[in-house]
Amino acid sequence: MPAPCRDRWPDKPGHDGGATGLVPPRMTDSPFLTVSGLFVRYGSATALDHLDLEVRRDELFVLLGASGSGKTTLLRSLGGFVRPDAGRIVLNGTDMTGLPPHRRPVNTMFQSYALFPHMSVAANIGFGLRQRGASRAVTQQRVAEMLALVRLEGFGARRPGELSGGQQQRVALARSLAPNPALLLLDEPLSALDQALRMDTRAELVRLRRELGISFVLVTHDQDEALEMADRIGVMQNGRMVQIGTPAQLYETPANRFVASFLGAANILSCVVGTDGVSVGLPGLGISVRAERPGKPGPGLLALRSERLRIGSTFRINQIEGVVIGCIYAGDALSVTVRLADGSVLRVKRPLADGLDSARLEPGSPVRVGWQPDACILLPE
């Protein structure tokens, strides 16, 4: 595979920077991308509410949130398609807040791909280079590199309509990467693909990011996608950044109920944390359990991930009795719903490693659910 081209394509048409192009500006030790106090309003609706964010160099950062959380508005603000009402966007030491899209070292890959149907694959990939004034020789070389990078050698003469959805997605990605942007923005890039192809493409995007050494900011509402791909995740709600961290940090130590529930299914029970921080009373059930990581004493919430719970456990502590009210087959596991004495429910993911028959539970069956102390996630009320 050809080595990735490191040219920085010029702003002025008619100049291709010579045979090898221009050298990128020298990187600094400061955060690669800094967003400070970004505020965007559409009429009376606030889309971004004084949002702060830092993205590191060579990082795949995922923006995760429900529809209307502001993640796409943030992405479009970074790309220059939305002008913020307040705040700053600084990329590699340069304030980009007022710059239009064509003057930013940033490319955006849209959800629809937006390929030109009348152009060949090669012409689509080279379009941005020609717009920036790159010579024919430089454009052809870069297009060949991009076709090899996305593993579409031999497809350059085809039209987008002659490609599968997954191949079109790779053409759109190659076109976004061709000008060698300092930052690549991806808006739900895998949403149009089927499940199997999504899995393969996730791995491809991670591979490309590592090979090219540029920063990606990816928008998604798919939790699995975020957990599998991201170096770090920013969870958004109502135009604000609720929590930022690695996938493991957000999953194991969510900041609040919203993050715990949004990033992976979590059972939430009201509790009272003792003065030692680890003794946890469940008033509705009249029992106490024990956590490993201490929480703030007083009223709070106990979150339990469904895959950390065990039915029929022999744990000496942290056990609750209930009745099965539902059992759903999910391929690799059964999703079992258990009603507790106070009417609340627990959802338990029961693996099918030993086959379906060994794990099946009939509605109405009394069961005991248990978990280890390190499975307890204590949250503010």
N, C-alpha and C positions, 0 to 999 in steps of 0.2 A: 504493500500500500504506500502511495506517495506520502512524503512527510507533509504535515499540515502547513499551509501557507500562512505566514505571519504578516503579510502586507497590511498596511492601514490605507484603505483606498481614499484618494484625495477628494476634497469637496469641489474643486474646480474642474468642470468638464474639459476634456481635451488633454489632460495630463495624467499619465498612468504611473508616474513615479519611476520611470525607467523599467528595466527588465525585472527587477525584484520588488519594486514598489517602495513605499515609505516605511520607516521603522516605527513601531508603536511607541508612544511616549513612555518614559521610564516610570515603572511602578513605584509607589511609595509605601511606607509602612502603615499609613492611615487606612481606615475602613474603605473598601473599594467603592461601595455605594452607601450613601448616607441620606436618609429621608428624615427631615426635621419638621415637625408641626404641620404636616400636610393637611390642608382643609379644602374640601370640595363640596359645593352645594349645587343641587339641581332644583331651582325654584325654592320651595320651602323645605325640601328634603335634604338632609345632610348625608352625603355619601361617604366622605372621609372626615373623621372628627379629630383633628390635630394629631395625626398619626406619626409615630417615630419608628424608624427601621434602619438596621445596618445589615448589609450583605457583604460577606467576605470574598476575597479574590478566589477564583476557581471553585466557587461553591455552587451546588445545586440547591437553591432555596425554594421551598414550596409554600405557596399561599393557600391555606385551606379554610373553607368556611361555607356556610349555607348560602343559597341564592339571596342576594340583597345585602350581603355582609360587607361589600365594598372591595372585594378582591380584584374584580375586573376593572373597576375604576382606578385602583392603585396601579395596576399593570398598564393601563392606557395613559395614566399620568407619567409613568416612567418612560413610556415610548414617545411622549410629546403629543398625543392625540387629545388629551384633556389638559386644559390649563388650570392649575389649582388657584383657588381664591386666596390662599395664604400658604406659607411654608416654603421649604427649599428642597431641591433634589441635587445632590452633588455626586458626580461619578469620577472616581480617580482624581479627586482634587479640583475638578472643574464644575462650576455651577451650571446645571443644565435647565434650571427651572423655566426660563423663558425661551429656550431654543425650540424651533420646530423640529418635527421628526427627522427630516433629511439632514439636519446639522448635528444630530446626535450619533455617537458611535454605538448605536443600539438598533437591533432588528427585532421585529415582532413576527411570530408565527401564529396566524389566526386560526381559530377553530375550524373555519370553512376551507382552509388551505389557500383559497383565492388564486388558484393556478389559471393561467391564460389558456383557454381550450384550443385556440388557433395556433399556439406556439408549440414547438417540440419541447421535449424534456430539457434538452441542452439549452435551448433559448430561454426557457423559464428560469433555469438555474443562473444563467448569465445575465438576466435582465438588470439586476441591481448593479452589477459591475459596469455594464454599458451606460447606465444612467449616471454613474460616477465618473465616466470618461476613461475607463480602462481600455487599453488597446485590444485589438482582436487577438493577438498572440497571448497576452496576459489572461484575457477572458477564457480562451480555449484551454489554457493550462489549468486555470482554477476550476473550470467546469469538470475537466477530467479528474482532478483531485477530489472534487465533491462527489462525483459519481462513484469513485472507488470507495470513498469514506462511507457512503450510505449503501454500498454494495449493490449498485445498479449499473455496473459496467455493461455496455452493449444496449442500454435502453435510451441513449441520448436522442435518437432520431424519432422515437415514438411520441404520440400526442397523449396528453393526460387521460383522454377518454379511452385509451387502449390499455390503461393500467388498472390494477386492482386498487381498492381503497388503501391498503397498507403501502403499496408502491407510491401512490399519490402523496401519502403522508410523508414518505421519505424524500420525495422530490421537493415538497414544500420546506422540509427541514434543510435540505441542501441549499435551496435558494436563500434561506435566511442566514445560513452560515457562510455562504460564498464571499461576501464582503469582509469577512473576518471581524464581526462586531466585538466590541469589548464586553457587551452584555447582550444575551439573547433572552427574549421574553416569549413565553409559550402560554397561550390561552386555551386551556382544555384541549391539548393537542391529540389526545387519544380517545376522545369521546365518540368519534364516528366509527371506531374499530370494534370488531367482535372481541369477546373475552379472551380467546386464545391469542389473537394477534396483539391485543393490549399487553398481555404478559410478555410477549417477545419484544415488543417495542419499548417497554419500560427498560429492559436490559440494554437495548440499543442506545437509548438516550443517555443512560448512565455511562456506557462505554464511550460515546462520542464526547461527552463533557470531559471525561478524564483524558482522552487523547488530545483534545483541542486546548484544554487548559483555560477555558473562558468560563465566566459566571453565567448560570442559568437561573432565571426566576420563572417558576411554573405555577400556573393557577389550576386548581382542581377542587372538586367537591368529593372526590373518591378517596376515602380514608386509606384503603389498601395501597393505592397508588402513592399517596404521600408517605406512608410508612416504609414502603419498599425502595423508593427512589431518593428521598431527600437526605441531604447532609444535615439540614435543619428545617424546621417547619414553623411557620407563623400562623396561628389560629386567629381568625378575624370574626368579629361579631359587631354589628351595628356601626360599622365604619371605624372600629378601633382594633388594635392589636391586643388580644387578650393574653396570649402567652407565646413565647418563642423558645425553642429548644430543639435538641436532637429528637428523633422519633422515640427513642427509649425514654428520654426525660419526660416528654409529654405524655407518653402512655403510662409510665410507672408513677409519675408524680405530677398529675394534672393540677393546675392552680385552683380550679373551681369546678362546680357541678357541670357547667356548660362544656368545658374541655373534656372532662371525664366521660360525659355522655356522647359527645360528638366524635371523639377519636376512639373508636372501638366501643362496643356495647358494655355498659356498666350497670350493675345493680346498685341502687342508691337507697340507703336506709337512714332514718333519723337516729341520732345517737347522742350520748353525753360522754365526753372524754373526761376521765378522772384527772386529779391533780398531778399524777405521775406522767401523764401524757400518753400512756399506752393501755391503761385499763379503760375499756369502752363499754358503756352500758347501752342496752337496747330497750328503752322503757316500754315500747309497745309489746315486747315479747317477754319482759320480765327476766332477762338473762344478761350476763356480761361476757364479753369476749376480750381478746388481747391482741394488740397490734405490735409490730416490731419497730416501725418508725413512729416516733412520738408526734402527737398533734397538739393543737392549742386546747388547754382545758376549758370545759364548758360545752354548751350545746353545739352540735356540728352534724356532719354527714359522714356515713361510712360507705365507701364505694368498693364494690367487689367485682372483679372481672369474671365473666362467666366461665372462661377456660381455667381459672384458678380454683374453682369449686369442685368438690368431689361428692358424689352420691354414695351412701353406704360406707362412709369413711370411718376409720377407727381412731381418728384424732382424739386426744384426751381433752383438748380445749377447742374452742371455736366450732361448736356444733349447734345446728338448729334442726328441729323436726318440722316436717310439713307434709303436704299431700300433693301428689302429681296431678296436675290439671290439663297438661298437654305435652305432646311429644312429637317433634317434627324432624324428619329425616333430612339431613343436609350434606349427604355424600360422605364426607370424612368424619362426621360426628352426628350425634343426636342433640337437638336443642330441646331441653327438658324444662318445662315451666312448673315451678313448685309454689303452692300457696302456703303461706305461713299462718300462724295462729291469729295474728292481728289483721289478716286480710291482705297484707302486702305479698308480693311475689318475688321469687328469685328465678332467673334464667340461668341454667347450667348447661355448659357445652360438654357433652360426654363423648370422648373419642371412641371411634369404632375400630381400634387396633385389633381387637379380638373378635371382630365380626358383629353383625347386626343383632343376632339373637341374644348375645351375652349382654347387650346394652339396652334392649327394649324394655320400656316401663309402661304399664297400663294406667290410664287415668283412674284416679281414686286410690292408687297405691300409696301407703304411708312410706316416707323415706326420711333419711337423716342426711343433712348436707353439712359438710365440714370444709375447713380451709386452714392453711398455715398462717401464722401471725404476719409473715411478710407479704401476704396477699391483701392485707387491710390498707386501704387508701383513705386517710382522714382528710376531710375537706371542710372549709368554713361553711357555716349554715347558710 
